[in-house]
Amino acid sequence: MKEVKAATDLELLVNKIDSTGYICRLKQSVKTCKICNIKHFISHDWFTDLEKEFKDDYFETLCTKLHGKVFFPKVENIFTFTYFFPLADTKVVILGQDPYHNLNQAMGLAFSVPNNVKIPPSLKNIFQELKNDILDFVIPKHGNLEAWAKQGVLLLNDVLTVEQHKPGSHSDLGWEIFTKAILSKINETCQNVVFIFWGNYARSKSKYVNKHKHLVLEAAHPSPFSAYKFFGCKHFSKTNEYLVKNGKSPINWNL
């Protein structure tokens, strides 16, 4: 049987040879491609806020480029950061660059790794700064930051996917347009949010934030290469001071 190469070919042939197992399986795969249905993996309220982005040409191109690549996190985990609170309830934004690029690390939350996964060096340094900054902080034995997300901390990477073992490999797909829309939406619709930018890449995104309306905290990246300039920034205590000052509950940074 001649191989069917595209969905359009499939639709032309399916009525004639639908009884063959090959065609039935191919038809099902076309319908269930996770990348083609990527918008179904974002929470409903965040989708409503960002619906325009999913309809834009750049996003269609982005999805096309994802096909045929091994990337992290899994498609169903790309938008994990949207599952914990509505965009309008954002209290803190911590912006990363792109996801971890090794197997089983990326989980859709910037800097976070699943339970039972070795804590990456940058996150170890974040915990060390917390220990020095917050009196009762206890350094955890895991790197899962979901407890922060549950309190309104948006752990957002500027680029939402990465190829295996290739850091920065998806920086040209268009994700930065999508995440710019997120930052801009929070900037416009929310009040008194703390935006935390670590490293030159993240700091370049501070231009999307109204500093008269929100608090912007900037420092070096917590990676081992620049951690000596990161330590002492006291961003966690400064965040809580600002939140309390503006009538919001502080973040419990303990995990």
PLY file of the C-alpha trace (Angstrom):
ply
format ascii 1.0
element vertex 255
property float x
property float y
property float z
element edge 254
property int vertex1
property int vertex2
end_header
0.00 0.00 0.00
1.26 3.48 -0.84
2.31 5.44 2.25
0.02 8.31 3.26
2.17 11.33 4.03
-0.24 14.01 5.22
-3.57 14.54 6.89
-5.04 15.82 3.62
-4.07 12.59 1.87
-5.57 10.65 4.71
-8.92 12.39 4.46
-9.07 11.62 0.73
-8.40 7.93 1.24
-10.01 7.15 4.54
-13.51 6.50 3.14
-12.13 3.99 0.64
-9.76 2.00 2.84
-10.82 2.77 6.39
-10.98 -0.95 7.08
-7.18 -1.25 6.99
-5.44 -1.07 10.33
-2.74 1.28 9.02
-5.19 3.97 7.95
-7.20 3.72 11.17
-4.07 4.17 13.28
-2.83 7.07 11.17
-6.21 8.77 11.34
-6.16 8.47 15.13
-2.61 9.84 15.38
-3.57 12.91 13.36
-6.43 13.61 15.74
-4.41 13.11 18.92
-1.09 14.84 18.16
-0.25 16.64 21.40
1.71 19.40 19.70
-1.18 20.15 17.35
-3.46 20.31 20.39
-1.03 22.19 22.61
-3.60 24.80 23.63
-5.60 22.11 25.42
-2.82 21.74 27.99
-3.08 25.29 29.36
-5.59 25.99 32.14
-8.93 27.39 30.99
-8.64 30.80 32.64
-5.09 31.40 31.38
-6.18 30.33 27.90
-8.92 32.96 28.02
-6.33 35.61 28.92
-3.94 34.51 26.17
-6.31 33.24 23.47
-5.10 35.86 21.00
-1.56 34.42 21.14
-2.70 30.92 20.20
-4.38 32.31 17.08
-1.34 34.29 15.93
0.79 33.12 13.01
3.96 33.00 15.13
2.40 30.39 17.43
1.41 28.16 14.53
4.97 28.39 13.23
6.31 27.61 16.70
4.25 24.43 16.91
5.36 23.36 13.43
9.01 23.66 14.51
8.39 21.48 17.58
7.43 18.47 15.46
10.10 15.82 15.08
12.19 17.03 18.04
12.89 15.49 21.43
12.30 18.34 23.84
11.54 19.11 27.47
9.26 19.40 29.27
6.68 17.06 27.79
3.94 18.84 25.85
1.42 18.20 28.62
3.74 19.88 31.15
4.73 23.00 29.19
2.01 25.09 30.83
2.22 23.65 34.35
2.78 27.19 35.63
-0.87 28.00 34.76
-2.40 25.28 36.94
-2.08 26.87 40.38
-3.84 30.26 40.23
-5.49 32.64 37.73
-3.23 35.14 36.02
-5.05 37.94 37.84
-3.91 36.49 41.20
-0.19 36.63 40.41
1.76 37.98 43.40
5.35 37.23 42.38
7.05 36.48 39.06
10.43 34.72 39.00
11.69 34.62 35.41
14.06 31.93 34.19
15.64 31.59 30.75
14.71 28.12 29.48
13.91 24.70 31.01
16.42 22.17 32.28
17.65 20.15 29.31
18.35 16.76 30.89
15.92 13.85 31.18
13.29 14.05 33.94
14.28 17.53 35.14
11.93 20.02 33.46
8.41 20.16 34.87
6.97 23.42 33.54
8.02 25.55 36.51
11.19 27.64 36.23
14.06 26.43 38.45
11.93 23.56 39.82
12.58 19.84 39.46
10.33 16.90 40.41
10.72 15.08 43.70
13.54 12.51 43.75
15.48 14.40 41.06
18.91 15.75 42.02
18.77 19.45 42.90
20.53 21.48 40.16
23.40 23.81 41.16
21.47 27.05 40.54
18.61 25.89 42.74
21.07 24.88 45.46
22.36 28.46 45.43
18.80 29.82 45.58
18.22 27.71 48.68
21.49 28.95 50.20
20.43 32.57 49.66
17.06 31.79 51.24
18.83 30.29 54.26
20.86 33.48 54.66
17.89 35.78 54.02
14.92 34.15 55.78
15.49 33.33 59.43
13.37 30.18 59.64
14.07 28.78 56.17
15.13 25.14 56.17
17.03 23.91 53.12
14.91 21.09 51.66
16.08 17.73 50.39
14.17 18.14 47.12
13.83 20.81 44.44
10.07 20.78 43.83
8.83 24.40 44.04
5.11 23.70 43.67
4.53 25.01 47.20
5.59 28.47 45.99
3.33 28.24 42.94
0.37 27.42 45.18
0.87 30.80 46.87
0.80 32.90 43.70
4.46 32.71 42.65
4.70 32.45 38.86
7.78 30.38 38.01
8.04 31.29 34.34
10.75 30.49 31.83
11.07 33.00 29.00
11.49 30.09 26.56
9.16 27.23 27.43
10.87 24.27 25.74
14.39 23.04 25.05
15.93 20.16 23.10
17.54 17.37 25.05
21.13 18.26 26.07
21.01 21.52 24.07
20.53 24.55 26.36
19.12 27.55 24.54
18.19 25.45 21.51
14.61 26.77 21.31
15.41 30.43 21.85
14.48 31.22 18.25
11.12 29.43 18.04
8.97 32.32 19.20
8.31 31.44 22.83
9.68 34.81 23.93
6.78 36.49 22.09
4.34 34.34 24.04
5.96 34.98 27.42
6.27 38.68 26.65
2.48 38.66 26.31
2.24 37.04 29.75
4.52 39.61 31.37
2.69 42.46 29.66
-0.71 41.11 30.71
0.37 40.84 34.34
1.93 44.29 34.19
-1.28 45.80 32.82
-3.97 43.97 34.78
-2.39 43.23 38.17
-1.36 45.54 40.99
1.75 45.51 43.20
3.39 42.40 41.78
7.02 41.57 42.57
9.04 40.78 39.43
12.34 38.99 40.08
14.94 38.94 37.30
18.21 37.02 37.80
20.97 37.29 35.21
21.45 39.56 32.22
19.01 37.65 30.03
16.15 37.89 32.51
17.02 41.47 33.42
16.56 42.50 29.80
12.85 41.67 30.22
12.35 44.22 33.00
11.52 46.77 30.29
8.06 45.22 30.08
7.26 46.16 33.68
6.02 49.49 35.01
8.32 50.12 37.96
5.96 52.73 39.38
3.21 50.13 39.64
5.19 47.04 40.64
8.43 46.12 42.42
11.31 44.98 40.21
14.19 43.12 41.83
17.32 42.37 39.80
20.50 40.45 40.57
23.11 38.16 39.03
22.07 34.65 38.06
22.34 32.03 40.83
24.42 29.69 38.65
27.82 28.66 40.08
29.52 31.02 37.60
27.90 34.16 39.03
26.50 33.11 42.40
29.07 35.22 44.27
27.24 38.27 42.90
23.82 36.71 43.56
24.38 35.97 47.24
23.23 38.77 49.49
20.51 40.09 47.17
17.86 39.38 49.85
15.13 39.20 47.24
12.98 36.87 49.30
12.69 39.10 52.35
12.29 42.17 50.13
9.46 40.41 48.31
7.59 39.70 51.52
8.12 43.21 52.86
6.60 44.65 49.68
3.66 42.24 49.68
2.77 42.97 53.30
3.16 46.71 52.73
0.58 46.44 49.95
-1.93 44.38 51.89
-1.00 40.95 50.54
0.01 37.84 52.45
3.75 37.06 52.45
5.16 33.97 50.77
6.10 31.04 52.97
9.33 30.08 51.23
9.73 26.82 53.13
9.15 23.69 51.09
0 1
1 2
2 3
3 4
4 5
5 6
6 7
7 8
8 9
9 10
10 11
11 12
12 13
13 14
14 15
15 16
16 17
17 18
18 19
19 20
20 21
21 22
22 23
23 24
24 25
25 26
26 27
27 28
28 29
29 30
30 31
31 32
32 33
33 34
34 35
35 36
36 37
37 38
38 39
39 40
40 41
41 42
42 43
43 44
44 45
45 46
46 47
47 48
48 49
49 50
50 51
51 52
52 53
53 54
54 55
55 56
56 57
57 58
58 59
59 60
60 61
61 62
62 63
63 64
64 65
65 66
66 67
67 68
68 69
69 70
70 71
71 72
72 73
73 74
74 75
75 76
76 77
77 78
78 79
79 80
80 81
81 82
82 83
83 84
84 85
85 86
86 87
87 88
88 89
89 90
90 91
91 92
92 93
93 94
94 95
95 96
96 97
97 98
98 99
99 100
100 101
101 102
102 103
103 104
104 105
105 106
106 107
107 108
108 109
109 110
110 111
111 112
112 113
113 114
114 115
115 116
116 117
117 118
118 119
119 120
120 121
121 122
122 123
123 124
124 125
125 126
126 127
127 128
128 129
129 130
130 131
131 132
132 133
133 134
134 135
135 136
136 137
137 138
138 139
139 140
140 141
141 142
142 143
143 144
144 145
145 146
146 147
147 148
148 149
149 150
150 151
151 152
152 153
153 154
154 155
155 156
156 157
157 158
158 159
159 160
160 161
161 162
162 163
163 164
164 165
165 166
166 167
167 168
168 169
169 170
170 171
171 172
172 173
173 174
174 175
175 176
176 177
177 178
178 179
179 180
180 181
181 182
182 183
183 184
184 185
185 186
186 187
187 188
188 189
189 190
190 191
191 192
192 193
193 194
194 195
195 196
196 197
197 198
198 199
199 200
200 201
201 202
202 203
203 204
204 205
205 206
206 207
207 208
208 209
209 210
210 211
211 212
212 213
213 214
214 215
215 216
216 217
217 218
218 219
219 220
220 221
221 222
222 223
223 224
224 225
225 226
226 227
227 228
228 229
229 230
230 231
231 232
232 233
233 234
234 235
235 236
236 237
237 238
238 239
239 240
240 241
241 242
242 243
243 244
244 245
245 246
246 247
247 248
248 249
249 250
250 251
251 252
252 253
253 254
